[in-house]
Amino acid sequence: MSDAREFAKEVIRTEAEAVLSLAGRLDENFDQAVESILACQGRVIVAGMGKSGLIGKKIAATFNSTGISSFFLHPAEAIHGDLGLMRSEDILLLISKSGQLAEMDLLVSTARRLGVKIIGICGTRTSDLSDRADICLDCSVEKEACPNNLVPTSSSTAALVMGDALAVALLKARKFTAKDFAVLHPGGHLGKRLLKRVAELHHVGDQVPLVSPEAMISEVILEMTGKRLGCVVVKDELGRVAGFFTDGDLRRLVEKHDNFYDFTAAQVMIKNPKTISAEAVVDAALALMEKHSITQLATVDDDNKLVGIIHLHDILKSKLV
């Protein structure tokens, strides 16, 4: 094995150990940070210099993507006019490996003057930041993955993971769902998949293969083959789905009965078939199909009356999966 590859493995192990050690140091300060952000009436302002600043941008982006209003404020830009962005109802999340405030000192002073709560992601247990923050999250690491113990590697990874831990803990506390995520990501593949409604893909009107319970098998076959969806819906006099009959059911019927033409739809249909609301998301229809190993679903309205049919092929053609 090459020296480069062996060294790379050591870097990964060192950073992994640094991250794992964080779990054992989470305490009531983490709980207080979560509770403070939950109660925040403003935005979470994230700040940091250098590598900490780059990590801060990602944390702010993660907060925004999970419904927590946040933005990154560069400390140098802050003291040249951008301090006007800060409001008393905000929370300031500061990230620093050394904990020495330097360029962030005026930012902290302004936050103090406005009554803004300060949460520190502190890379050093005893430092200016740990002393001046209202809540300090211990993000210290034993060593950097850099052989000279200088380049921020383990420390920046640990800070990133601490930010993720905060974001996900807040997500759980707020009962943030996949649907909520999709609303904030309408342009992405997942957003489209979770927001697209069955009603946008299903077959309706004359496209629906439909028979009455009294229809003979000959009529059922003609309707099934004519509409080419591999099934027919049996609808009762009230417009509800009374049953379902698929091409697979037809094959089994032919195999078992020589006189299969004597049967009516009511005699061979699947009673109480699986249905889905036309207003349900496509992802829910796909999940139901996968769970029961079926390829078609009758779609219904709020009164459980037939609206249409959605086929697995419709979902596949939409390229949502």
Secondary structure, 3 states (H helix, E strand, C coil): CCHHHHHHHHHHHHHHHHHHHHHCCCCHHHHHHHHHHHHCCCCEEEEECHHHHHHHHHHHHHHHHCCCCEEECCHHHHCCCHHHHCCCCCEEEEEECCCCCHHHHHHHHHHHHHCCEEEEEECCCCCHHHHHCCEEEECCCCCCCCCCCCCCCHHHHHHHHHHHHHHHHHHHHCCCCHHHHHHHCCCCHHHHHHHCEHHHCCEEHHHCCEECCCCEHHHHHHHHHHHCCCEEEEECCCCEEEEEEEHHHHHHHHHHCCCHHHCEHHHHCEECCCEEECCCEHHHHHHHHHHHCCCEEEEECCCCEEEEEEEHHHHHHCCCC
